[in-house]
Amino acid sequence: MSPNPKSFVCVGVVGVVLLISSILIGVSLQKLSSTEYGLSYDVNLKELDAAAKAGGLHSGPPGFRFIKFPSTYITIDIPAEEEASLTCVSQDVLRVTFRVTFQFQMPAEWLRPAIMKYKDFQTWYSVVRGAGNSAVQHSCSLFTISNFQNKRGIIQSTMEERVREKLEGTDEAGSGGVFARTISLQLRNVNLPEEYRQAVASKQSAAEDITLAKNQRTQETTKAMTLLLSSKEEARKINQTAANNAAISIKEAELRAEEIKFAFETEAAIIAKVRENLNLTTEGVLAYLANRMVEKASALSIQAGEPARLSRKDEL
């Protein structure tokens, strides 16, 4: 029995249909990884889907493709690790070398407007990088060179705030931004100009010299005050000793004067009593005193020229 030509035709048609169906199914399925967002694009009708899709296998019009963006955090180093450090200008017009790293993410609701504006991930990534660098440069101009030493935390926060404004825009729709949500920013390195570091070192050295001079002046002043106080105390002691000695000498002189005065007064009283009792004249009193003096002398040697009157007994 010969084969029926119609059977061959039917089998061929079925095979072609199956082949075409397989091809259509193959070009109508696309896969997204678990770390990707995708927006389907109909290459034939030039139409972009409205909603982003997450990881998994998805169907669409024959020949469609996904415009893919990462769904995870993305990190950008400014400058890139393999590049030399960048510089920015401080408020007082000095160049500061820096390295910054910031993390951001593409929200699913911003995927369509980002694709409409930037076309694909690479273009969008370059724009985000440029916006971040611009925000960091602008942040530098808000601070003086000394702030980079003592306000590093504040500078980092300011940079993060400026990057957020540049990337996210002014409202929830991302207007004025680049459709990226900022996660965090780290100011990893800051190098101040060599001239500034030298000036700071010189200033610190001068401040130390001034402090040393002040301490030395304080020490010398203390020494001088100690010596002055010691001299004053010594002078006080000498003055007090002299005053005491003078008081003692004056008292001794007063007592001696009183003693002599008392002796003379006593002697005068005795002489007056003798004169009164013996009824003596002045010459008689003198003769009495002469005799008393001769009486008290243990050895008396008298030389007298002529004529000399040695006795006054006639006046007694």
C-alpha positions as CSV (number, residue, x, y, z in Angstrom):
1,M,0.0,0.0,0.0
2,S,1.5,3.3,-1.1
3,P,1.7,6.3,1.3
4,N,-1.1,8.8,1.1
5,P,0.3,12.2,0.0
6,K,-2.3,14.0,2.1
7,S,-0.9,12.4,5.2
8,F,2.6,13.8,4.4
9,V,1.1,17.2,3.9
10,C,-0.8,17.1,7.3
11,V,2.3,15.9,9.1
12,G,4.4,18.7,7.5
13,V,1.8,21.4,8.4
14,V,1.7,20.2,12.0
15,G,5.4,20.2,12.2
16,V,5.7,23.7,10.8
17,V,3.0,24.9,13.2
18,L,4.8,23.3,16.1
19,L,8.1,24.8,15.0
20,I,6.5,28.3,14.6
21,S,4.8,27.9,18.0
22,S,8.0,27.0,19.6
23,I,9.8,29.9,18.1
24,L,7.0,32.3,19.1
25,I,6.9,30.9,22.6
26,G,10.7,31.2,22.8
27,V,10.7,34.9,21.7
28,S,7.7,35.6,23.9
29,L,9.5,34.6,27.2
30,Q,12.2,36.6,29.0
31,K,13.8,36.0,32.4
32,L,14.8,38.4,35.1
33,S,17.2,37.5,37.9
34,S,16.2,38.0,41.6
35,T,18.4,41.2,41.7
36,E,16.9,42.9,38.7
37,Y,13.9,45.1,37.8
38,G,12.7,45.0,34.2
39,L,10.4,47.0,32.0
40,S,9.2,45.1,28.9
41,Y,9.7,46.9,25.6
42,D,7.9,45.8,22.4
43,V,10.5,46.3,19.7
44,N,7.9,45.9,16.9
45,L,5.4,48.4,18.2
46,K,8.0,50.6,20.0
47,E,5.9,50.4,23.2
48,L,7.2,50.5,26.8
49,D,5.2,48.7,29.5
50,A,3.9,50.8,32.3
51,A,4.8,48.6,35.3
52,A,8.2,47.2,36.3
53,K,8.5,43.5,36.8
54,A,10.7,41.7,39.4
55,G,12.8,38.5,39.1
56,G,11.3,35.5,37.3
57,L,10.2,34.2,33.9
58,H,7.8,36.6,32.1
59,S,5.9,36.5,28.9
60,G,5.2,39.3,26.4
61,P,4.7,40.1,22.8
62,P,6.9,38.1,20.4
63,G,10.3,39.7,20.2
64,F,10.0,41.9,23.3
65,R,12.9,42.5,25.6
66,F,13.5,43.8,29.1
67,I,15.3,47.0,29.9
68,K,17.0,46.0,33.1
69,F,18.1,47.8,36.2
70,P,19.5,46.5,39.4
71,S,16.9,46.1,42.2
72,T,19.6,46.0,44.9
73,Y,21.8,48.8,46.4
74,I,24.4,50.3,44.0
75,T,27.7,51.7,45.3
76,I,29.6,54.5,43.7
77,D,33.1,55.6,44.7
78,I,34.1,59.2,43.9
79,P,36.7,59.0,42.5
80,A,36.8,55.4,41.4
81,E,39.2,53.1,43.3
82,E,41.6,53.0,40.4
83,E,41.6,56.7,39.9
84,A,43.5,59.4,41.8
85,S,41.8,61.4,44.5
86,L,39.7,64.3,43.4
87,T,39.9,67.8,44.9
88,C,37.2,70.3,45.8
89,V,37.4,74.0,46.8
90,S,36.6,75.0,50.3
91,Q,34.8,78.2,51.3
92,D,38.1,80.0,51.8
93,V,39.3,78.9,48.3
94,L,41.7,76.1,49.3
95,R,41.8,72.8,47.5
96,V,40.9,69.7,49.6
97,T,41.6,66.2,48.4
98,F,38.8,63.7,49.2
99,R,37.3,60.3,48.6
100,V,33.5,59.6,49.0
101,T,31.4,56.5,48.7
102,F,27.6,56.6,48.5
103,Q,24.9,54.0,48.1
104,F,21.7,54.4,46.2
105,Q,18.8,52.4,44.7
106,M,16.4,52.5,41.8
107,P,12.8,52.3,43.2
108,A,10.4,50.3,41.0
109,E,8.0,53.2,40.6
110,W,10.7,55.4,39.2
111,L,11.9,52.8,36.6
112,R,9.7,54.0,33.7
113,P,10.4,57.7,34.0
114,A,14.1,56.9,34.3
115,I,14.0,54.8,31.1
116,M,12.0,57.5,29.3
117,K,14.6,60.1,30.3
118,Y,17.9,58.2,30.2
119,K,17.1,55.2,27.9
120,D,19.1,52.5,29.7
121,F,21.0,51.7,32.9
122,Q,24.5,52.8,31.8
123,T,23.3,56.2,30.8
124,W,21.4,56.6,34.1
125,Y,24.3,55.3,36.1
126,S,26.6,57.9,34.5
127,V,24.1,60.7,35.3
128,V,23.8,59.6,38.9
129,R,27.6,59.5,39.3
130,G,27.8,63.1,37.9
131,A,25.0,64.3,40.1
132,G,26.7,62.8,43.2
133,N,30.0,64.4,42.3
134,S,28.3,67.8,41.8
135,A,26.6,67.6,45.2
136,V,29.9,66.7,47.0
137,Q,31.7,69.5,45.3
138,H,29.0,72.0,46.3
139,S,29.1,70.7,49.9
140,C,32.8,71.5,50.1
141,S,32.2,75.1,49.2
142,L,30.0,75.5,52.4
143,F,32.9,74.9,54.8
144,T,36.2,76.5,55.6
145,I,39.4,74.6,55.5
146,S,39.6,74.4,59.3
147,N,36.1,72.7,59.4
148,F,37.5,69.7,57.6
149,Q,39.6,69.0,60.8
150,N,37.0,69.5,63.5
151,K,33.6,69.1,61.8
152,R,34.1,66.1,59.6
153,G,30.8,64.4,60.8
154,I,28.8,67.6,60.0
155,I,30.5,67.8,56.5
156,Q,29.6,64.1,55.8
157,S,26.0,64.7,56.8
158,T,25.8,67.8,54.6
159,M,27.2,65.9,51.7
160,E,24.7,63.1,52.2
161,E,21.8,65.7,52.3
162,R,23.0,67.4,49.1
163,V,23.4,64.1,47.3
164,R,19.9,63.1,48.4
165,E,18.5,66.4,47.0
166,K,20.3,65.9,43.7
167,L,19.3,62.2,43.2
168,E,15.8,62.2,44.6
169,G,14.5,65.6,43.5
170,T,11.9,67.7,45.3
171,D,8.9,65.4,45.6
172,E,7.9,61.8,45.6
173,A,7.7,61.7,41.8
174,G,11.4,62.5,41.6
175,S,10.9,65.9,40.0
176,G,14.2,67.7,39.6
177,G,16.2,64.6,40.5
178,V,17.7,61.7,38.6
179,F,15.3,59.0,39.9
180,A,17.6,57.4,42.4
181,R,17.0,57.0,46.1
182,T,20.0,57.7,48.4
183,I,20.8,55.1,51.1
184,S,23.9,56.5,52.8
185,L,27.2,58.3,52.2
186,Q,30.6,57.9,53.7
187,L,33.4,60.5,53.6
188,R,36.3,58.1,53.6
189,N,39.3,60.3,53.3
190,V,40.2,64.1,53.5
191,N,43.7,65.5,52.8
192,L,44.3,69.1,53.6
193,P,46.7,71.2,51.5
194,E,50.4,70.9,52.5
195,E,50.7,74.6,52.9
196,Y,47.8,74.6,55.4
197,R,49.2,71.7,57.4
198,Q,52.5,73.5,57.6
199,A,50.8,76.7,58.7
200,V,48.9,74.7,61.4
201,A,52.0,73.0,62.6
202,S,53.8,76.4,62.8
203,K,50.9,77.9,64.7
204,Q,50.8,75.0,67.1
205,S,54.6,75.3,67.6
206,A,54.2,79.0,68.2
207,A,51.4,78.4,70.7
208,E,53.5,75.8,72.5
209,D,56.4,78.4,72.7
210,I,54.0,81.0,74.0
211,T,52.7,78.6,76.6
212,L,56.3,77.7,77.6
213,A,57.2,81.3,77.9
214,K,54.2,82.1,80.0
215,N,55.0,79.1,82.3
216,Q,58.6,80.3,82.6
217,R,57.4,83.8,83.3
218,T,55.1,82.4,86.0
219,Q,57.9,80.5,87.5
220,E,60.2,83.5,87.5
221,T,57.5,85.7,89.0
222,T,56.9,83.1,91.7
223,K,60.6,83.0,92.5
224,A,60.8,86.8,92.6
225,M,57.7,87.0,94.8
226,T,59.1,84.3,97.1
227,L,62.4,86.2,97.4
228,L,60.5,89.5,98.0
229,L,58.4,87.9,100.7
230,S,61.5,86.3,102.2
231,S,63.3,89.7,102.2
232,K,60.3,91.4,103.7
233,E,60.2,88.8,106.4
234,E,63.9,89.2,107.1
235,A,63.6,93.0,107.2
236,R,60.6,92.7,109.5
237,K,62.7,90.4,111.8
238,I,65.7,92.8,111.8
239,N,63.5,95.8,112.4
240,Q,61.7,94.0,115.2
241,T,65.0,92.9,116.8
242,A,66.4,96.5,116.4
243,A,63.2,97.9,117.9
244,N,63.4,95.4,120.8
245,N,67.1,96.2,121.4
246,A,66.3,99.9,121.3
247,A,63.5,99.6,123.7
248,I,65.7,97.6,126.0
249,S,68.6,100.1,125.8
250,I,66.1,103.0,126.4
251,K,64.7,101.1,129.4
252,E,68.2,100.4,130.7
253,A,69.2,104.0,130.2
254,E,66.0,105.2,131.9
255,L,66.6,102.8,134.9
256,R,70.2,103.9,135.1
257,A,69.2,107.6,135.0
258,E,66.7,107.0,137.7
259,E,69.3,105.1,139.7
260,I,71.8,107.9,139.3
261,K,69.2,110.5,140.0
262,F,68.1,108.6,143.1
263,A,71.7,108.3,144.2
264,F,72.3,112.0,143.8
265,E,69.0,112.9,145.4
266,T,69.9,110.6,148.3
267,E,73.4,112.0,148.6
268,A,72.0,115.5,148.4
269,A,69.4,114.7,151.0
270,I,72.2,113.3,153.3
271,I,74.4,116.4,152.8
272,A,71.5,118.7,153.4
273,K,70.7,116.7,156.6
274,V,74.4,116.9,157.7
275,R,74.6,120.6,157.0
276,E,71.4,121.2,159.0
277,N,72.3,119.0,161.9
278,L,75.9,120.3,162.2
279,N,75.0,123.8,161.3
280,L,77.7,123.9,158.6
281,T,78.5,126.6,156.2
282,T,79.2,126.0,152.5
283,E,82.9,125.8,153.3
284,G,82.2,123.4,156.1
285,V,80.1,121.1,153.8
286,L,83.0,121.1,151.3
287,A,85.4,120.2,154.1
288,Y,83.1,117.4,155.2
289,L,82.9,116.0,151.7
290,A,86.7,116.1,151.3
291,N,87.2,114.2,154.5
292,R,84.7,111.6,153.4
293,M,86.5,111.2,150.1
294,V,89.9,110.8,151.8
295,E,88.3,108.4,154.3
296,K,87.0,106.1,151.5
297,A,90.2,106.1,149.4
298,S,92.4,103.1,150.3
299,A,95.6,104.7,149.0
300,L,95.8,108.3,148.2
301,S,98.7,110.1,146.6
302,I,98.5,113.9,146.2
303,Q,100.8,116.3,144.5
304,A,100.2,120.0,145.1
305,G,102.2,123.1,144.3
306,E,103.0,125.9,146.7
307,P,101.1,127.4,148.1
308,A,98.6,124.6,148.6
309,R,95.8,124.2,151.1
310,L,95.1,120.6,151.8
311,S,93.2,120.8,155.0
312,R,89.9,122.3,155.7
313,K,89.6,121.4,159.4
314,D,89.4,125.1,160.3
315,E,86.1,125.3,158.4
316,L,84.6,122.4,160.4
